[in-house]
């Protein structure tokens, strides 16, 4: 399908970022610990300057951290310090550790039921497993019960070089046909994504700027199958540069890609009103989660 001559920058205002975390480019000048605790007020100011709408925030992403390990003392606080004082700016997204299923499920249930989280993020490859591994199925069962989408980060990493096969995605999409999946940064070609979109109404996609520069991915995003299923995430790239980069590209429906599809899938246009609350970091993060109200 030929691309529209309409540049994305014309309708990129109010974009929704599905994959935010502190920009990795800061790692050369900012300590990892400081990146993990970036001042939220600074993020809000930059978000307003970039004219973004909602920003999805999840816990520490194991694969992207220089320490290559989850923080042991901040289960939900990584998210709540954004979402509690600024519920009109940030959307909480839980995460999943397939090796700590019971505790992780409890934390996610508190996040969803008590704090309005709207989905679950997981990068299966960072744990050395595939999306259709049996250890992933407890997440899918609970996400179906909670009625929230699952964001599957499918990018390759230094320790995980085997791409997720389309057949693996087809298996879980078939097994959980009432559960919405977002395949982020997959390695599939356009024809495979069209096949998924045509055969499974519960499979959606998320791409960052570098991915959208790939012709086959952009052709899928502009196709009839991809227009209503594709979303955008900054993926650790600084917002100004990321938005300027994708703003130079052309899309058949930029508004759907950068905003409307996320609004619809995650129910952001019917969010309950949540009052802003001061966030106070506890000395015992795990105890804080267990006693959260």
ABEGO torsion letter per residue (X at the ends): XBBBABBAAAAABGBBBABBBBBAAAAAABBAAAAAABBAAAAAAAAAAAGBBBBBBBBBBAAABAAGBBBAABAAAAAAAAAAABAAABBBBBBBBAABAAAAAAAAAAAAAAAGBABBBBBAAAAGBBAABAAAAAAAAAAAAAGBBBBBBABBBAABABBBBAAAAAAAAAABAABBBBBBGBABBAAAAAAAAAABAABBBBBBAAAAABAAAAAAAABAAAAAABBBBAGGBBAAAAAAAAAABBBABAAAAAAAAAAAAAGAAABBBBBBBBBBBBABAAAAAAABX
